[in-house]
Amino acid sequence: MEIENIFFDRFCQIELHYRAVTRVAVVLAVLVFSGGCFAGRRPRVLSQAQGMLEEAEVLGARRIAPGRYGRARKNYEQAVRVWEVHRDRAMSEIYGFIALEEARVARDLARGRSDSLAQPDAAPRGTVSPSELLRVFREIYKGSGERASFEMAFLPQMQNFGLLLSLVGDVYFESGQARFQERERPKLSYLAELLKRYPGHNLLIMAHTDAQGGDAYNLRLSEQRAESVKEILVGFGVDAGRIAVRGYGEERPLANNRTARGRAQNRRVEILILQP
């Protein structure tokens, strides 16, 4: 797999079936953490993951929870490598986020806490492969009797990350608004059902805008939209501690912002169900 590229298996918005595989170049993204990062600045999540790993090691996680600690260390090293060698912020942040969560669980296990998200030091309970997540989600959605409007991707080249779902276009949000459309909320209930069936999977919600409006405005709007999706999933019973949100603004376009069709494609919320 080339680090510089992601292969998206796109599903049409009317039926849950594969469309042609399209190759999309990864755009170096500016991801804002508590006040902002600049394009050349090292992703903040790398420092967060490093600190969590150090804390876990001091508490003896390398010995007490070697599986969790080892996975955290491996993902952290990959995150650093992707950033330092390829300057690929998007991929580095995904690896870093996984490292941070694994290190947090390892730390909690070393502390002897009973409320860790995944208590065993082996593969966490309630997890399945990305292909199985996709199969079950399709069953849930078909059972609802509704027509599908998710664009979905299961990427064999990205199976270390998980299953990607994408909500594209104006149907989910009014133009310039962060509030999720009431009529579309049931679709998130089907996603919540999937997540409750498999509580070992965390998720990362990534929201994007088109290039209409200023950079700061679009960044804030994307953050608010990601939070809006999170709030709905929590309302449907998904543990808030399993969900991380990121707003990218207009920095990761999939299409040309000079056309109405391209702008519609760029207005999207991506939900990555992470593979532990």
C-alpha positions as CSV (number, residue, x, y, z in Angstrom):
1,M,0.0,0.0,0.0
2,E,1.4,3.4,-0.9
3,I,1.2,5.7,2.1
4,E,0.4,8.6,-0.2
5,N,-2.8,7.2,-1.5
6,I,-6.1,5.7,-0.3
7,F,-8.3,3.5,-2.4
8,F,-12.0,4.2,-1.9
9,D,-14.5,1.5,-2.8
10,R,-17.5,3.8,-3.3
11,F,-21.0,2.6,-2.8
12,C,-23.8,4.3,-4.6
13,Q,-26.2,6.3,-2.5
14,I,-29.3,4.5,-3.6
15,E,-28.3,0.8,-3.0
16,L,-25.6,-0.7,-0.8
17,H,-23.4,-2.1,-3.5
18,Y,-19.9,-1.3,-4.8
19,R,-19.3,1.3,-7.5
20,A,-16.0,1.6,-9.4
21,V,-12.9,1.7,-7.3
22,T,-11.5,5.2,-7.4
23,R,-8.1,6.3,-6.4
24,V,-8.0,9.4,-4.3
25,A,-4.7,11.2,-3.4
26,V,-4.5,11.9,0.3
27,V,-4.5,15.7,0.8
28,L,-2.2,16.9,3.6
29,A,-4.7,18.1,6.1
30,V,-4.6,20.8,8.8
31,L,-6.3,19.2,11.8
32,V,-7.1,21.6,14.7
33,F,-6.6,20.6,18.3
34,S,-7.5,23.0,21.0
35,G,-6.6,26.2,19.3
36,G,-5.0,25.0,16.0
37,C,-2.2,23.5,14.2
38,F,-0.4,24.7,11.1
39,A,0.4,22.6,8.1
40,G,4.1,22.1,8.9
41,R,3.6,21.5,12.6
42,R,4.0,18.0,14.1
43,P,0.5,16.5,14.8
44,R,-0.3,17.2,18.4
45,V,-1.8,13.7,18.8
46,L,1.8,12.3,18.5
47,S,2.8,14.1,21.7
48,Q,-0.4,13.0,23.4
49,A,0.2,9.4,22.5
50,Q,3.9,9.6,23.5
51,G,2.9,11.0,26.9
52,M,0.3,8.3,27.5
53,L,2.8,5.6,26.5
54,E,5.3,7.0,29.0
55,E,2.7,7.1,31.7
56,A,1.6,3.6,31.0
57,E,5.2,2.3,31.1
58,V,5.9,3.9,34.4
59,L,2.9,2.1,35.8
60,G,4.2,-1.2,34.5
61,A,2.0,-1.6,31.5
62,R,4.7,-3.3,29.4
63,R,4.6,-6.2,31.9
64,I,1.0,-6.1,33.0
65,A,-0.7,-5.4,29.7
66,P,1.9,-6.3,27.0
67,G,-0.7,-6.8,24.3
68,R,-2.3,-3.4,24.6
69,Y,1.0,-1.7,25.3
70,G,2.7,-3.4,22.3
71,R,-0.2,-2.3,20.0
72,A,0.0,1.2,21.3
73,R,3.8,1.4,20.7
74,K,3.5,-0.1,17.2
75,N,0.9,2.4,16.1
76,Y,2.8,5.3,17.7
77,E,5.9,4.3,15.8
78,Q,4.0,4.0,12.6
79,A,2.4,7.5,13.2
80,V,5.8,9.0,13.7
81,R,7.2,7.3,10.6
82,V,4.3,8.4,8.4
83,W,4.8,12.0,9.5
84,E,8.5,12.2,9.4
85,V,9.1,10.4,6.2
86,H,6.0,11.3,4.2
87,R,4.6,14.4,5.9
88,D,1.2,12.7,5.6
89,R,-0.8,14.4,8.4
90,A,-4.1,12.6,7.9
91,M,-2.7,9.1,8.1
92,S,-0.3,10.0,10.9
93,E,-3.2,11.4,13.0
94,I,-5.2,8.2,12.5
95,Y,-2.3,6.0,13.6
96,G,-1.7,8.4,16.5
97,F,-5.3,8.4,17.6
98,I,-5.3,4.5,17.7
99,A,-2.0,4.6,19.7
100,L,-3.4,7.1,22.2
101,E,-6.5,5.0,22.8
102,E,-4.5,1.7,23.1
103,A,-2.0,3.4,25.5
104,R,-4.9,4.8,27.6
105,V,-6.3,1.3,28.0
106,A,-2.9,-0.2,28.8
107,R,-2.4,2.5,31.5
108,D,-5.8,1.8,33.0
109,L,-5.1,-1.9,33.1
110,A,-1.8,-1.2,34.8
111,R,-3.6,0.9,37.4
112,G,-5.9,-2.0,38.0
113,R,-9.0,0.0,37.0
114,S,-12.1,-2.1,36.3
115,D,-13.8,0.5,34.1
116,S,-11.4,0.4,31.2
117,L,-13.1,0.3,27.8
118,A,-11.6,-3.2,27.1
119,Q,-10.5,-5.0,30.3
120,P,-8.8,-8.1,28.8
121,D,-5.3,-7.6,27.5
122,A,-6.0,-9.8,24.5
123,A,-8.2,-8.8,21.5
124,P,-11.0,-6.7,23.0
125,R,-14.4,-8.3,23.4
126,G,-17.1,-7.2,21.0
127,T,-14.9,-6.7,18.0
128,V,-15.1,-8.2,14.5
129,S,-13.3,-7.6,11.2
130,P,-14.1,-4.6,9.0
131,S,-15.7,-6.9,6.4
132,E,-18.0,-8.4,9.1
133,L,-18.9,-4.9,10.3
134,L,-19.9,-4.0,6.7
135,R,-22.0,-7.2,6.4
136,V,-23.9,-6.6,9.6
137,F,-24.4,-3.0,8.9
138,R,-25.9,-3.8,5.5
139,E,-28.3,-6.3,7.2
140,I,-29.4,-3.7,9.8
141,Y,-30.0,-1.1,7.1
142,K,-31.9,-3.4,4.8
143,G,-34.0,-4.6,7.7
144,S,-35.1,-1.1,8.3
145,G,-36.9,-1.0,4.9
146,E,-35.3,2.3,4.0
147,R,-33.3,3.2,0.9
148,A,-29.6,3.6,1.7
149,S,-27.9,6.9,1.5
150,F,-24.6,6.1,3.1
151,E,-21.5,6.0,0.9
152,M,-19.4,3.2,2.4
153,A,-15.9,1.8,1.9
154,F,-14.2,-1.3,3.1
155,L,-10.6,-1.0,2.0
156,P,-8.5,-4.2,2.1
157,Q,-5.5,-1.9,2.0
158,M,-6.8,0.0,5.1
159,Q,-8.1,-2.9,7.2
160,N,-5.7,-1.9,10.0
161,F,-8.0,1.2,10.4
162,G,-11.5,-0.2,10.0
163,L,-14.7,0.6,8.1
164,L,-15.4,4.0,6.7
165,L,-18.9,5.5,6.3
166,S,-19.5,8.8,4.5
167,L,-22.5,11.1,4.7
168,V,-22.2,13.3,1.6
169,G,-24.1,16.5,0.5
170,D,-26.7,18.9,1.8
171,V,-29.3,16.3,2.8
172,Y,-27.9,15.9,6.3
173,F,-27.2,19.6,7.1
174,E,-28.8,22.9,5.9
175,S,-26.3,25.1,4.1
176,G,-24.1,26.8,6.7
177,Q,-25.8,25.0,9.6
178,A,-24.4,22.5,12.1
179,R,-27.7,21.0,13.2
180,F,-28.3,17.5,11.7
181,Q,-31.5,17.2,9.8
182,E,-34.3,15.6,11.9
183,R,-35.6,13.5,9.1
184,E,-32.2,11.9,8.6
185,R,-31.6,11.0,12.2
186,P,-32.9,7.4,11.9
187,K,-30.0,6.6,9.7
188,L,-27.7,7.2,12.6
189,S,-29.8,5.0,14.8
190,Y,-28.8,2.1,12.5
191,L,-25.2,3.0,12.9
192,A,-25.7,3.2,16.7
193,E,-27.2,-0.3,16.7
194,L,-24.1,-1.6,15.0
195,L,-21.8,0.1,17.5
196,K,-23.7,-1.2,20.5
197,R,-23.5,-4.8,19.1
198,Y,-19.7,-4.4,18.9
199,P,-18.6,-2.3,21.9
200,G,-14.9,-3.0,21.3
201,H,-14.8,-0.6,18.4
202,N,-14.2,3.1,18.9
203,L,-14.9,5.6,16.1
204,L,-13.5,8.8,14.7
205,I,-15.9,11.3,13.2
206,M,-14.3,13.6,10.6
207,A,-16.3,16.5,9.2
208,H,-15.5,18.5,6.0
209,T,-16.9,21.5,4.2
210,D,-16.5,23.0,0.7
211,A,-14.5,26.1,0.1
212,Q,-17.4,28.6,0.3
213,G,-16.7,31.1,3.2
214,G,-13.6,31.8,5.1
215,D,-11.1,29.2,6.4
216,A,-11.8,29.9,10.1
217,Y,-15.6,29.8,9.5
218,N,-15.5,26.5,7.7
219,L,-13.2,24.9,10.2
220,R,-15.5,25.8,13.0
221,L,-18.6,24.6,11.1
222,S,-16.9,21.3,10.4
223,E,-16.1,20.9,14.1
224,Q,-19.7,21.7,15.1
225,R,-21.1,19.2,12.5
226,A,-18.8,16.4,13.8
227,E,-20.0,17.2,17.4
228,S,-23.6,17.2,16.2
229,V,-23.2,13.6,14.8
230,K,-21.5,12.5,18.0
231,E,-24.4,13.9,20.2
232,I,-26.9,12.0,18.2
233,L,-25.0,8.7,18.5
234,V,-24.7,9.3,22.2
235,G,-28.4,9.9,22.4
236,F,-29.0,6.6,20.7
237,G,-27.0,4.9,23.4
238,V,-23.4,4.9,22.2
239,D,-20.8,5.6,25.0
240,A,-19.4,9.1,24.4
241,G,-16.0,7.8,25.5
242,R,-15.8,5.7,22.4
243,I,-16.1,8.7,20.0
244,A,-13.5,11.2,18.9
245,V,-14.3,14.1,16.6
246,R,-12.2,16.1,14.2
247,G,-13.1,19.1,12.0
248,Y,-11.1,19.6,8.9
249,G,-12.9,22.5,7.3
250,E,-12.1,22.8,3.6
251,E,-8.6,21.3,3.8
252,R,-9.4,17.8,2.5
253,P,-11.5,18.2,-0.7
254,L,-12.4,15.1,-2.7
255,A,-13.5,17.1,-5.7
256,N,-13.2,20.5,-7.5
257,N,-14.7,23.3,-5.4
258,R,-15.3,25.3,-8.5
259,T,-18.4,23.3,-9.5
260,A,-21.7,22.8,-7.6
261,R,-21.3,19.0,-7.9
262,G,-17.8,19.1,-6.6
263,R,-18.7,21.3,-3.6
264,A,-21.6,18.8,-2.8
265,Q,-19.0,16.0,-2.7
266,N,-16.8,17.9,-0.4
267,R,-19.5,18.7,2.1
268,R,-19.4,15.4,4.0
269,V,-19.0,13.7,7.4
270,E,-16.8,10.6,7.5
271,I,-17.2,8.1,10.2
272,L,-14.3,5.7,10.7
273,I,-15.1,2.6,12.8
274,L,-11.7,1.8,14.1
275,Q,-10.2,-1.6,14.2
276,P,-8.6,-2.3,17.6
